[in-house]
Each structure stands twice: as C-alpha cells, then as structure tokens.
Amino acid sequence: MLNFIWIFFFATAFIVALIKLLAFGDTQVFSQMMQAMFSLSKTAFEIALGLTGVLALWLGIMKIGERSGFIQVITRWLSPLFIRLMPEVPKNHPAIGAIVMNMSANALGLDNAATPLGIKAMQELQKLNPFKDTASNAQILFLVLNTSAVTLFPVTIFTYRAQMGAANPTDVFIPILIATYASTLIGLMTVAAVQKINLFDRVILAYLGGFSAFVFGLLAYFSSLPQAQMLVQSALISNVVLFSLVMLFIAGAVFKKVNAYDAFIDGAKEGFDTAITIIPYLVAMLVAIGVFRASGALELLSDGLRNIILSFNMDDRFIDALPTALMKPFSGSGARAMMIDTMQVHGADSFAGRLSSIVQGSTETTFYVLAVYFGSVGIKKIRHAAACGLAADIAGILTAIAVAYLFFG
C-alpha cells in the first residue's frame, strides 16, 4: 500500500506538471518540484535529527517507568480492555503500557512526547508480530487510534490563534473536542469492522462509556470557564500531569531501589538507534508529499471540489479551509502552515480561520505516522492501516465542518 501511495504522489505530480508545461507554458513547475525534493529531503533529516533528543529523553523516562513497575500497574488496569481489542497481545504485556502512555500524551496535546512513546509501543507490538514485514492487527488498531487520537488540550492551536489576533483564541476548544472524539470513534469502529472486533462486549462498552463520560465532563468544565482562563488552565493541567508522571516514575524507582539514571541511559540509547532507523522512511514520504504539493496537484484538487460544491448551490465557505484538511493526512507541518496561511488571508476569527483550526485539531497526520511508526520496525505491508486511518480522518474533517457551521455559521 505504501508503495502504491508513494508512486501515486510522484506519477500524479509528473502528469500535472507536464500538462502545466506543455499546455500552459509554465516553465517553472519542474524547477519547483526539484526544489521541493531537495528541500523536503533536508527537512526529513532535520525532523529525524530533532527527534533524536526527544526520543532519547522519553524512551529513557519510559525505561524508568518500566523498571519501577509503574507502567505495569497501568497495564494491568487497562488489560481487560486491550485483550479484547487486541487479542493477540498477552495480558499485562509492556506494549499496553506504552500504548496508554502514547494516548495520554496525545490527549494532552504533547506531540513531542507522543511520537517516541508511540514508536516504543510499535516496537513492543513488533516483538509479538510473527510476520515482521507485515503489519499485525494490533499494530493497525494502535496506529489508527493514534492517527485519530482524542486531543483534550489543543494548546498549540490556541497559541497560533492568539498570535494571529483571534479575539477569543480558545473559542474552537469545544468544536475540536467534538471533532477529534468523532474521529477516534469512527477509526475504532472501522478497524473493528475489518478485524471483526465485538464492540458490544460489556467490558469494552464499560471502558468506552467511562472514557466518554470523562471527555464530556471535561468539556462541560472547560466550557464553563472564561476564554482566557480556559487557555491558562488547559496549558497548566497538561504540563502538571506530564511532569507528575515523570516524578511518579522516578519515585517508583527510588521505592524499588532501581538505579533510575542507568535505566534512563539504557532507554535513551534505544531512542538514538530508533531516530537513525526512521530517516529513510521519513525522507521517502515527505519528498513524495512535497512533489505532489509543488506540482499544483493539491491546488487542482481543492479547486475541483469548490466547483462541485458551487454547482449544487451549496455554501462554499468551508472550501477556504480545505487546504488544511487535504494536507492534514500527509504532513502535520504542512497542515499547520496551511492553517496559519488561512488565518492570515481570511482572518483568525473568520469562518475559514476557525474551521482550519478545528480541522488541525481533529486528527493526527496519518501518512507521517505510517512512515515513522511502521518505518521504525521495518514494516512494508501495511494492509488496511491506511484505509482505516483515512476513514478516521474523513470523519474528523466532516465533523469539523459540521460543528463549525453549528458554532460559527
């Protein structure tokens, strides 16, 4: 599947560029595509280089959590759920603890922490995978849940909106929470349908019901706060919770007489090795995305959608935010740039500006996560991972559009 997607990006870009050159005399398009190739290959390396320190840090902390026994406690608590969602993962396996930590970091909007924890989870799941070049059911479910991860505290989006002059930067908080929740739910349901997971199992329903109650309770609490206080408290809670987890790991190590420093060093070494491993995969995917964008194929897709919407006499205001939506599955930094550009052109408090912010917070970057997570363990055959991840993306984007019209239309 990755092979098909990769070739599709290059082939489509070449055809579009050729048409622009021969039919419209655009002599710069191939130059722009080559510049994108060199620029994105450098960017991919810089991302991997930047990830090295972060991977070393968080995999080191994870190693302390493992040896102190804290992650095993979390694993035992969630094992009843995951042994039903991922029956091939043994009860109390280390992968479950890593998955929980990854999802917690995503929920807190801490992307830098979530990526190394996600890679750690994928590596643990790979140990159980009998076919090392093919994604297992558990790995696919984890990846889809990761790409559609519920974000409870989208602090970075609030910050960008504040920088762009939004009167109330956090007015998109509740719409983002609704959109990202819908994305996660559809992602889970799609994978469950393919893998024949029984979501009506009493244990699964109990966990999902408890999680839903927590999300909506959090939503009710934050919606009752003044806008400025919401931003401050969400940022504060995110940072306090994360650092408290670090201290719990260290305290557990002290209590169990584990050498926390040595554990950290051992985990950090794993982080360095992992960062080196993902460079080729990252270069391959980011270059393909960059060429696709530089050729103008993405712009043609957006314009085509606008014409279709107008032909049905429908409200086309959401089209101005579609570049963010179309870029989101492929490139997180690209989607972020699209969001900022939309707010610059139309205004942070415009319908398009708000919608682009909601879309940015509704899902993760599917193909980036595919490249990094599967690349970190050498998986080449991804089976239904991309299709299910894109289903979650589409659900998040459509819900984002719906709630934008509901709240700001």
N, C-alpha and C positions, 0 to 999 in steps of 0.2 A: 504493500500500500504506500509506504513512504517513497519507494522507487517511482510509483505512478505519479504521486503528487509532485515530486521533485522534477520529473521530466515534464509534467504538465505546465509548471511555472515557466520553465525555460522555453518550451515549444510555443506556448501562448505569447510570451513576451517577444519571441523572434518573429512570429507571424504578424503581430500588431505593429512591431517596429518596421517590418518590411513594407507593410501597407502604407504606413506613415511616410516612409522614404519614397516609395515609387509613385504613390497616388497623390501625396500632398507636399512632396519636396522637402520633408523635414530631414535635413542633413545632420542634425544634432542628436537624433534619438539613439543611434548606436553608440555615439560617444558617451551619452548619459548612462546607457546601460553598462558600458565598460567601467565608467567611473563608479557606478553602483557596485559592481562586482569587487573592485579593489577596496572601495570604502567599507563595504559590509564584511569582507573577509578580515579587514583590520579590526572592525567593530566586534566581530565574533571573538577574536583573540583577546581583545581588551575586556570583553564581558567575562570570558573564562579566567583571565588574569585577575579581574576584580573579584570573581567568585572564589578564588583560591584562599584568600584570607578569611572570607565569610564561611566557606566550607570547613576550613581548619578550625575556626572558632566554634561553630555549632556542632560539628561532629565530635570535637573534643568535649564539649559540655554534655552531649548525648552519651559519650562513653562514661563520664562520671555518673550520669543517671542510671546507666545500665549496671555499673559495678556497685552503686549504692543501694540498688534494689527498688528505687522509686518508680522507674518505668515498668518494672514487673508488677507493681501494685496497680498502676493504671491499666496495664494489660489484662490483669485478672478481672478488673471491674468491667471492662468492655468485651472480654472474650465471648460471653453469651451472644452478643450481637454479631461479632465478626465471624464466629464459627458457623453462623447461619448465612451470612453474606458471602463469606469466603471459606467454604467447607474444606478446601484443600490445605488451609493454614491450620496447623495444630493449635490446640488450646494453650494460651499463655506464651505463644511464640514471640520473640523480640520484634518481629515485623509489626505486630499490632501496636506496641508501644510507640514505634517510630511513626506509624500512620497517625496515631492520635496526636502526637506532638506536631506533626506537619499540619494537620487540620486545625489545630489550636492556633498555630502561627498565622495561617491563612485567615482564620476568623478575626484575629486581632489586626489584620491588615499589614502584617510584618513580612513582606515578600522576601527580604534578605535572609530572614530566619527560616522561612518555609521551604525554600529551594534545597538547602543542604539536608534538612530533615526529610524531605520528600525523596531525595536521592538515597539516603540511608534506608528508608522504607523499601524502596525499589530493590536495593541490593540484598536486603533480608529476604524479600519475596523471591528474588532470583535464586537463592540457595535452595528453595523448595521447588523450583521450576525444572521439570525433567527434560524439557527441550529448550536449551539455552539460547537459541537464536529466535525463538517464537514466544510472543507474549502469552502468559498464562491468564486464566480467567480472573484470578485475584489481582494480578498486575493491571489488567484492563479496568477492573472496577475501581481500583485505587486511583489510577490515572484520571478516569472520568470524574470521580468525586473531587479530585484535586483541581482539574481544569474548571469545574463548576463551583468551586469552594465558596461557601457562605462567608461573606465579609461583614462582620458585625461593626467594625470600626474603620471605615474607609478614610483615614486621616489624611493620606496624601492627596486625595481628591479634594477634600476640604481646603487643604493648603493651596493647591493650584487655583481653586476658585477664588480664594481670598486674594491671591496675588494678581488675578485678572480683574479684580474690582467688583466682585459679587457683593451685593448689599447684605445678603444672608448666606454665607458660604455653605452652611450645613443644611439648607432647605431641601437638598436632594437626599438626605440621610434615609428617610423612610422609604422613598421610591427605590433606592439602591438595595435596601434590605429586602424588599418585596421581590425585586427582580432577581437578586442572587439566590434567594430561597427557592424561587420557581426553577431557576437553572439547575440547582442541585437536585431538586425533587425529580425533574424530568430526566436528568442524567442517570439517577439511580433507577428510575422506572425503565428507561431504555435498556440499560445493561441487564436488569432483572429479566426483562422480556427475552433478550437474546440468550442469556445464560440459564433461564428457567429458575430464577430465584423466587421463592414464595414470600412476597412482601406482606402477606396477610398472616404470617406466623405471629403468634401472640407476643413473643419476645421482641421481634422486630418492630411490631406496632407499638409496643410499650416504649422502646427506646426512641422511635421516631416521634411519638406523642410527647414524650418528655422534652425532647430537643425542640419541637415546635412550640411547646409552652414556654420554654426558656427564651426562644427567639422573639416571640410575640410579647412576652413580659418585658424583655429588654427594649423592644420597640416602644411599648407603652411608657416605660420610664423616661427614655430619651425624648420622646415626643412631647412630654410634659415640661421639659426644660426650655429656658430661653435659648435662642440660637447661639449666642456667644458662649454660654455655659455648656451647651452640648459639645461644642468643639473642644473646649478645655478638658471636660470630664472624659470624653472618649479617648483623647490622647493620653491622659493621665492613667486611666484604667489599663489601657493597652500596655504601657511601659511598666507599670507596677506589677501587673500579672506576670509579664515575661521575666522580669528580674527576680521576682519572688520564686519562680520556678527554678531559676539558676541557683538561688540560695538554698532551696529545698534539696536540690541535688547535692550541693556541697555539704549541707548539714547531714544528709543521709550518709555521705561518705565518711564524715567525721564520726558519726554514731557507730558505723560498722567497721571503723578503723581501716578504711580504704585510702590508699595514697591518691588523693584527688589530682595532684599535679601530674603524676605519672599516667593516670588514666586520661587526663586531658591531652597530654603529649601523644599518647597512642592513637587517640581519636583524631587529633589534628593531622597526624601523618596520613591517615586514611583520606582526609579531606584534600590534602595536596595531591595524592595519587588520582583521586576522582576528578579533580579540576583538569588535570592533564588529559584524562581519558575522553572528556566530553568535547574537547576543542574541534576535532574533525567533524563531528555531528553538528555542532553549532555553526561552523563555517558553511557547511553544505546547505543547511536550511535558511540561514539568514541571507546568503548570497542569492538563493533562488527567489526569496521574497523581495529582495531589493531590485532584482532584474524585472520582476513582474510589475513592481510599482513604477520603476523608471521608464518602462516601455509605454506607459499610459494605459495599460490594460485595466488597472483598478479604476481609473477615472472613467473609462468607457463603460465599465460595469455599473458604476454609480449613475452616470447619465442615462443609461438604458433603463434603469429602474425608475428614474424620475419621469421619463417619458411614458412608461407603462402606467404609473400612478396617475399622471395627469390625464391620460386617455380615459380613465374611469371617473374623471371629475372628482377625485379624492383630494383631501388635504395633503399637500406635499411638503409641509414644513419639516417633517421628520427626515426628509432626504438630505437636508443640510448637515445632519448629524451622522448620516450613513457611512462616510469615510472612516469614522471611528469604529463603527460596528463591523465594517468589512475588513478593517485592518486588525481588529482585536484578536481573532483566532490565530493570526500569523505572527504578529510582532507586538509585544507589550509596549516597547519604547515607541514604535511607530504609531500605535493607537493613542498613546499619551500625547505624542506630537500632534496628531490629528485633533484630539480634544482641545488642546491649547490653541491650535490654529482656528478651530471653530469658534471658540470664545473670543479670540482676537477679532475675527471678521464680523461675527454677529452679536457679540456681547455676552458676558458671563451669565447675565440674567435673561437672555433671550430664550425662546423655546428650544432652539437648536443647541445653545450653550448648556442648558440644563440637561437636555436629553443626552448629549455626548458624555456628560459627567456620569449620568446614570448607567449608560452603556459601558463606560470604562470600569465601573464598579460591579457590573452584573456577572462577569465571568473572568476566568483566567485566560492565558494565551495558549490555546490548545496545541498548535504545532511547535511552539517553543518548548512546551512541557514534554511533548512527544520526543523531540530531538534530544533534549537534555536528559530526561529520566530514562528513556529506553536506550539512549546512547551510552549512558553511564554503566549499563550492564551488557551492552553489545547486542541488544535485540534488534533484528532486522524485519521480522514478520510480525506486524502489529495487529493482524486480524481485524476485529470490529472496533478497535480503540478509537480510531479517527472518526468513524461514522457516529458512534455514541457520544463522543466529545463534541462533535459539531451539532448534534441534536440538542445537547445541553446549551451550547452557545446560542443556537437559534431561539430556543425557549427563553433564555435570558434577554436576548435582544428584543424579541416580540413583546415580552412582558415589560421591558424598559420603555418601549414606545407607548404601550397601553397606559402605564402608570404616569408617564409624562403628560399625556393628554388629560388624564384624570386629575392630576395635581396642578398642572400649569397650563392646560389647554384653554 
